[in-house]
Amino acid sequence: MSLLPAIEVETNSAPEAAVIWLHGLGADGYDFAPIVPELQLPPDMGIRFIFPHAPAMAVTVNNGYVMPAWFDILEMAIDRKVDTAQLLVSAAKISQFVERERQRGIDSRRIVLAGFSQGGAVAYQVGLSYPEPLGGLLAMSTYFATSDSIALSAANRALPIEIHHGTHDPVVPMALGHRADEYLRERGYDVVFRSYPMDHAVCPEQIGHTAEALRRFFGL
């Protein structure tokens, strides 16, 4: 498989860590790129932010409209059916970005996965099944779509995880965020859960907490 197109933003000319950040349904890699300067991370630590673009495909719940998507969504019920096969294809494509960062000299433990909504579902799959230890996982307004089928990696049983969710989210109900949190805690994962009085979005307070999470993941 060839790499998906992506935007890269480096905080200095010698990156020693990487964040691979996945957008939500219908968006693209440009969606979260403007957040990088708002994080106000230490300029002396080089971080390469990678924002891949999802491929375009028909999405069932949107009447088959073709848009950027990591996988098809078959229904909007809280126990929603998703196109697991395509989700796993997308997860494999994101794993390619992890591999490339390692080839560029970044230790796997300095690679963080982040994802919003659909992108977060893919980030869960990659982060919790990747065969080498990663630096952290940030799951934003999302759900653990493959919790019933994932083969959890022993290498990432100590992976630090942060879950962010809006209390008024009409797209991905916060109950799904709590369900992922409970699943992970029951299995001994290190999870921080934060909620915000917002819908399916990102708020200023959350950006501050995202910066704190990245500092924690990178040991800053």
N, C-alpha and C positions, 0 to 999 in steps of 0.2 A: 504493500500500500504506500502511496505517496503521501507526503505531509499535506494536511489541509492548509489553505492560506491563512495567515495570521498577522496580527499587528504585534510589534515588539517595542517596548519602552524600557530603556535602561537608565537606572538612576546615576550610574557613572560608567566610565569606560572599561572597568574591570569587574564585571559581575562575578560574585561568588555565591549567589543564591538565585533561585528562580521561583516565580509564581505563575502557574498556568491557570487562567481564569476563564470560565465558560459562561457565556451569555444565556439568556432565556429564549423561549420560543418567539420567532418572528423578529428577533434583534440580530446583531452581528457583533464582531469583535470590538467595534468602535463604542459599544454601549458603556463599557466600564473603563476604557482607557483614560478618560478625563479624571478619574478618581485618584490616579497615581500621585499627582502633586499634592492632593488634599490629605493624603495619608501622612505627610510630613515625616517620613522615615529618615533615619540618620544618613546624611549624604556620603559619609565615609564608608558605608556598607553598600557595595554594588549589588543591586537586585535587578534581574531581567524579568520584566512582566511580559507574559505572552498571552495574547487574546485571540484564540482561534475563531475562525468563521465556520459555523455549522453549514453543511450542505443544504441545498434547497430540496424540499420534497413536499408531496401532498399531505395535508394534515386532516384526518377524518373529522375531528370535532369542529374544524373550521370549514366544513362543507367541501373538503378536498382541495382547498386553496393551497397553492404552492408557495412555501415560504421557508426561510432558514429554520431548520429543526434538527435536533439531535436524534429524534425518533418520533414515530407517529403516536398521537394520543387518540385512543379509540373511544373514550367516554370521559365525562367530567364528574362522575360519581366519586364519592370520597374514597371508595375502594376501586379506584380507576384501573381500567385495563390499559396497558401500554404495549407498544411493539418492542418486546424484550429483545428480539433478535437484532433489530436495528440499534437498540441501545447498546448492545454488546459490540456491534460494529463500531459505533462512535467511541466507545470506551477503548477499543483497540487502537483507534486513530489517536486518541489523547495519550495513550501509553507510548505512542511513537514520539510525542513531544518530550515525555519524561526521558526516554532513551536518548534523544538527541541532546538534551541538556547534560546528561551524564557523559556523552561523547565529547561535549564541549568542556568537560572538566569540572562540572558541578556535582558534588557528592549527592547521592540520592536523599540523604537526610537534610539537605538544604533545598529541597524542592517541595513546594507547597501547592496543593490543588484547591481551587476555589470555584464555586459554581452557584449561579442564581437560577431558581426554578428548574426548568428542564436540564439546564447545565449542571445544577447541583445533583440531580439524579445520576448523571454520568460521572460526576466527581466522586460520589459515594462508591460507585462500582469500581472505578480505577483505584482510588485511594485505599480501599479496604481489601482489594484482591492483589495489589501489586506485589511481586515477589521479593522486593528489596525495601528496606525501611525508608519511609518518606518523612518530611518535616512537619506536615500538618494538613488538616482538611477544614475548609470553611464552607459550610452549607447554608445558603441564603434562600429563605422562602421556598423551600423545596421539600422533597419526600424521598424515601429510600425505596425506589421502585423495584429493586432486585433483592430485597432482604430475604425472600423465600428461596432464592436460588443461588446466591453468591457463595463462592468458595473463599472464606475469609483467610487472608494470608497471615501465617504465624509471624512473619517479619514485621507486620504493622499492628500487632495487638496492643502496642503501647503508643500508637499514633494519637497525638493530641487533636481533638476535634472541637470546633466551635459551630453551634447552630444558631442562626438568627431567623426570627419569624415575626411577621406582623400580626397583631391580635385581631385585626379586621380584614384579614386576607380572604377575598371571595374566590380567588382562583385556586390557591393551594391552602386549604383550611389549616389553621394552626394545629389542629388535632393530628395532622400528618407529621408535622415537625416534632410534636411530643411523642408520637409513635416511634419515630426514628431514635429520639433521645432515649426512650425506655428500652428499645431493642439493644442499643449500644451499651447502656449502663448495665443491663442484665448480663452482658458478656464481658464486663470488666473494663470497658474503654473509658478513657479520660475525656469527659465531655463537659463543655460549658454551654448552657442554653440561655439565650437572651431573647426577650420579646420586646416589641415596640408598638406604640399606638398608631399603627399605619396599616394600609392595605397591601397589595402586592407591589412593593416598591422598596426603595432604599432611602433612609432618612439621615440627617446630619449626625445624630447621636450614634447611629450604627457605623458610620464611617470612622468615627473616633474609636469605637470598639474593634473595628476591623484592623486599624493600625495597632491597637494593643495586642490583638490576636497574632498578627504577623511578628511583632516584637517577641512575643512569647514563643512562637514556633521557631524563630531563629535565635532564641536565647539572648535577646538584646535587653 
